[in-house]
Amino acid sequence: MSDLTLILLSAGSSSRFSLDVKKQWLRVEHRPLWQFVADTFAQKKLFAKIIIVASKDDIAFMQNYTSDYTFVEGGDSRQNSLKNALLHVETPFVLVNDVARACIGERLLNTIIENKAKADVIVPYLKVTDTIVYEDKTIDRDKVKRVQTPQLSSTSILKKALETTQEFTDESSAIVAIGGSRLFVDGEEDAHKLTYIHDINKLPCLEAPSSDILSGNGFDVHAFDTQGDMWLCGVQIDSDFGFLAHSDGDVAIHALIDALLGASGLGDIGMLFPDNDAQYKGIDSKILLEKVVQKLYNYGFIIINVDVTIAAQKPRIGKYKNEMREVLANILHVSKSRVNVKATTTEKLGFVGRAEGVAVMANANLKYYNWKDDIK
């Protein structure tokens, strides 16, 4: 049985990445970065457990990708995220790595583990070769170290070191602050941390995203109601009746949301916006669509095109289709030519034909954000 647990920190907001996609959701072929890193470590079969710390919003989606790892909700800082993870560590040693540091070589990992008994924390570092000026004074660069992760710590000592309100940017600083010992070992340039988009050039182990197209479909129906306004595809329709619904009843946007969620594997509209949740009572469905689109882009998807078919005996919507396309295109961040809206009847058959409500089918196609395009 291994005496070592791995913690991968992946709860950050990627605020310095300057893109809609969060860096932990960049794709390496089909896998998001966090899974690529976890799988790479898992292949070495060195760990009793692998813990992935993620934001509350990400955990459920991550679990759709794999059940091989333990997922823990992160805190409001790197240090608090680490403290949350340590609650699930039972081994005497723990290795902590940032998911953004994706290319950890075999030599580096073995060196860190081989030295685990020599100090309370083992720390890889790189020498500084440039001249260093601090507060207008040139200092001895031989005394400066560029500290990296992963860092291997005694679990009990690390837990004790983090029992403080003082914030530390790495484990070794916290351990040294309580009098613990620290051993530095040679790091590697390839173990570079992905902070800005151009840093990808320094991560040689990452393959480009898959070029596969991901398709999804959605279907929804709403009955007519004598109360309220009628909205379809985000456009108000001139009508004496509205829809019976928890939200504003925009059945077309609801079907489109399901199509987008289907293509991305994010579930369905009821999972994200339950109809028994008071905060969504009467809500503008365009707001729901905006939330879904933002989530898609955060998770590394790009919308290619959508197609919406509205089946209605009434009202007649032909004159609204152009405006519908414009509204949807603006929310989806695609050109109007990538949005198609069709209208049909059911030849007076069924509940639609009896003018009791409207049915909508929608299709959406997505692809992965290709980060290779932004580093050329």
Secondary structure, DSSP 8 states (H G I E B T S, - for coil): --SEEEEEEE----TTS-SSS-GGG-EEBTEEHHHHHHHHHHTT---SEEEEEE-HHHHHHHHHH-SSSEEEE--SSHHHHHHHHHTT--SSEEEEEETT-----HHHHHHHHHTTTSSSEEEEEEE--S-EEETTEEE-GGG-EEE-S-EEEEHHHHHHHTSSSS--SSHHHHHHHTT--EEEEE--TTS----SGGGGGG-TT---B----EEEEEEEEEEEESSS-EEETTEEE--S-EE-SSSS--HHHHHHHHHHHHHHT---HHHHS-TT-GGGTT--HHHHHHHHHHHHHHTTEEEEEEEEEEE-SSS--GGGHHHHHHHHHHHHTS-GGGEEEEEE--TT-HHHHTTSEEEEEEEEEEEE--GGGG--
